[in-house]
Amino acid sequence: MKKIAIIDDEENIINILEKYLLRKGKVEIDTFTKAKQATSKIMSGSYDLILLDIMMPEINGLDMLADIKKARPSQKVLMMTAYTTEEKIIKSDSMGADDYITKPFISLRDVENKIYDHLHI
């Protein structure tokens, strides 16, 4: 079973994703609303994929991405953003993000497919 971390300060986003992704029983999910808590768990744990929101109050998601990639260069990270500006997408790409998901989610099935593609399931 693949293990995913979802990091977003909006609990409703986490709840929607978690409920949808758990229904098929293909993944285990750890969720975090606090970036600092997530960082310590990520650095000590092992995740097949991390879903990371760009805009968070404690630590900016791009800064967190930089820390993750510095410690674990091969870690797969999908950025989640309400910002669809190319600037944020290009910046996250240049920092090593594997892909991005825009919020609000237009189709949870599309989000799930993108996640499964990156997990190869």
C-alpha positions in Angstrom: 0.0 0.0 0.0 1.3 3.5 -0.9 1.6 6.2 1.7 0.6 9.8 1.1 0.9 12.9 3.2 -1.6 15.7 2.7 -0.5 19.1 4.0 -3.0 22.0 3.8 -4.2 24.5 6.4 -7.8 24.1 5.2 -9.3 21.1 7.0 -12.2 20.9 4.5 -9.7 20.3 1.6 -7.9 17.6 3.6 -11.3 15.9 4.5 -12.5 15.9 0.9 -9.2 14.5 -0.4 -8.9 11.9 2.4 -12.4 10.6 2.1 -12.2 10.4 -1.7 -8.8 8.7 -1.8 -9.4 6.2 0.9 -12.5 4.7 -0.6 -10.6 2.3 -2.9 -8.2 1.1 -0.2 -5.1 1.7 -2.3 -3.4 4.3 -0.1 -2.7 5.2 3.5 -2.9 8.9 4.3 -1.4 11.1 7.0 -2.9 14.6 7.2 -1.4 17.8 8.5 -2.8 21.3 9.0 0.4 22.7 10.5 3.5 22.9 8.3 6.0 22.6 11.2 4.3 19.4 12.4 4.3 18.0 8.9 7.9 18.8 8.3 9.2 16.9 11.3 7.0 13.9 10.4 8.1 14.0 6.7 11.8 14.2 7.7 11.5 11.2 10.0 9.0 9.2 8.0 8.7 7.7 4.5 6.0 8.8 2.0 5.5 7.7 -1.5 3.9 11.1 -2.3 3.3 14.4 -0.6 0.4 16.8 -1.5 1.5 20.2 -0.4 -0.5 23.4 -0.4 1.5 26.5 -1.5 -0.3 29.1 0.7 -0.1 28.2 4.4 0.2 30.5 7.5 3.3 29.1 9.3 5.6 28.2 6.4 5.1 28.9 2.8 4.6 25.7 0.8 7.4 26.7 -1.6 9.8 27.1 1.3 8.7 23.7 2.7 9.2 22.2 -0.8 12.8 23.5 -0.8 13.4 21.9 2.7 11.9 18.6 1.6 13.9 18.4 -1.7 17.1 19.4 0.1 16.7 16.5 2.6 15.1 14.0 0.2 15.8 15.0 -3.4 13.9 12.0 -4.9 10.7 12.7 -2.8 7.6 13.0 -5.0 5.7 16.2 -4.2 2.5 17.5 -5.9 1.8 21.2 -5.1 -1.7 22.3 -4.5 -2.6 25.9 -5.2 -5.5 28.2 -5.8 -3.0 30.3 -7.7 -3.1 29.3 -11.3 -0.6 31.9 -12.3 2.2 30.5 -14.4 4.7 32.2 -12.0 3.8 29.9 -9.1 3.7 26.8 -11.3 7.1 27.7 -12.9 8.6 28.4 -9.5 7.4 25.1 -8.0 8.7 23.3 -11.1 12.1 24.8 -10.8 12.2 23.9 -7.1 11.6 20.2 -7.9 7.9 19.7 -7.6 6.7 16.8 -9.6 3.3 18.3 -10.6 0.6 20.6 -9.3 -3.1 20.4 -8.6 -5.3 23.5 -8.8 -8.0 24.3 -6.2 -10.9 24.3 -6.1 -10.9 20.8 -7.5 -12.9 20.7 -10.7 -12.9 16.9 -10.7 -11.8 14.7 -7.8 -11.5 11.8 -10.3 -8.9 13.8 -12.2 -7.0 14.6 -9.0 -7.1 10.9 -8.1 -5.9 9.9 -11.5 -3.0 12.3 -11.3 -2.0 11.0 -7.8 -2.3 7.4 -9.0 -0.1 8.2 -12.1 2.6 9.5 -9.8 2.3 6.5 -7.5 2.2 4.0 -10.5 -1.0 2.4 -9.2 
